[in-house]
């Protein structure tokens, strides 16, 4: 990936937009890598309860919100983002669990 400039090193709006585009691309690449781990973790889970892991789900969502808040980002926004992300991961894991021959219900 190209080196990302600091915001105050950009000379115009187009440079800023280019840097934002680079960052967005990297974020999407990281989401793809995260997805690879989600697909792999299901091999260690035995049933629907293991996939849903409600306590872990709540911990991760709250922890990511806390982490965001610590660096000046909106914690409520990141709570929503990770809620959507994790719920999608759970859906994907349940499908994989079912595909692998283990009943998810």
C-alpha positions in Angstrom: 0.0 0.0 0.0 1.2 3.5 -0.7 2.4 5.5 2.2 -0.4 7.5 3.7 0.2 11.2 4.2 -0.6 13.1 7.3 -3.8 15.2 6.9 -1.8 18.5 7.2 0.6 17.3 4.4 -2.2 17.4 1.9 -2.2 20.5 -0.3 -5.8 20.3 -1.6 -9.1 18.5 -1.3 -8.2 16.0 -4.0 -5.2 14.8 -2.1 -7.2 14.5 1.1 -9.8 12.4 -0.9 -7.0 10.2 -2.3 -5.7 9.5 1.2 -9.1 8.7 2.5 -9.6 6.3 -0.4 -6.3 4.6 0.5 -7.3 4.3 4.1 -10.7 2.9 3.1 -9.1 0.3 0.9 -6.8 -0.8 3.8 -9.9 -1.0 6.1 -11.7 -3.3 3.7 -8.5 -5.4 3.3 -8.4 -5.8 7.1 -12.1 -6.7 7.2 -11.4 -9.4 4.6 -8.6 -10.8 6.8 -10.9 -10.7 9.8 -13.4 -12.6 7.8 -10.9 -15.3 7.1 -10.4 -15.7 10.9 -14.2 -15.9 11.4 -14.4 -18.7 8.8 -11.6 -20.6 10.6 -12.9 -20.1 14.2 -16.0 -22.1 13.4 -13.8 -25.2 13.2 -13.4 -24.9 17.0 -17.0 -24.4 17.7 -19.3 -27.4 18.3 -22.9 -25.9 18.4 -25.1 -22.9 18.0 -24.4 -21.7 21.6 -20.7 -21.8 20.9 -21.2 -19.7 17.8 -23.4 -17.2 19.4 -21.3 -16.9 22.5 -23.4 -14.1 23.9 -21.1 -13.2 26.7 -18.1 -12.9 24.3 -20.3 -11.0 21.8 -21.3 -8.4 24.4 -17.7 -8.1 25.6 -16.2 -7.5 22.2 -18.9 -4.9 21.2 -18.4 -3.0 24.5 -14.6 -3.3 24.3 -14.4 -1.9 20.8 -16.7 1.0 21.8 -14.4 1.7 24.7 -11.3 1.5 22.5 -12.8 3.9 20.0 -13.8 6.4 22.8 -10.2 6.3 24.2 -8.8 7.7 21.0 -11.5 10.3 20.5 -13.9 8.5 18.3 -17.6 8.1 18.8 -18.1 5.0 21.0 -21.8 4.7 20.1 -20.9 4.6 16.4 -18.4 1.8 16.9 -20.8 -0.1 19.1 -23.2 -0.1 16.2 -20.5 -1.0 13.7 -19.3 -4.0 15.7 -22.9 -5.1 16.5 -23.6 -5.3 12.8 -20.3 -6.9 12.0 -20.6 -9.6 14.8 -24.2 -10.4 14.0 -23.1 -11.0 10.4 -20.2 -13.1 11.6 -22.6 -15.2 13.7 -24.9 -15.7 10.7 -21.9 -16.8 8.6 -20.6 -19.1 11.3 -24.0 -20.8 11.7 -24.2 -21.4 8.0 -20.7 -22.9 8.1 -21.6 -25.0 11.1 -24.6 -26.3 9.3 -22.6 -26.9 6.1 -20.1 -28.9 8.1 -22.8 -31.2 9.2 -23.5 -30.0 12.7 -27.0 -28.9 13.5 -27.1 -25.3 14.5 -30.6 -25.4 16.0 
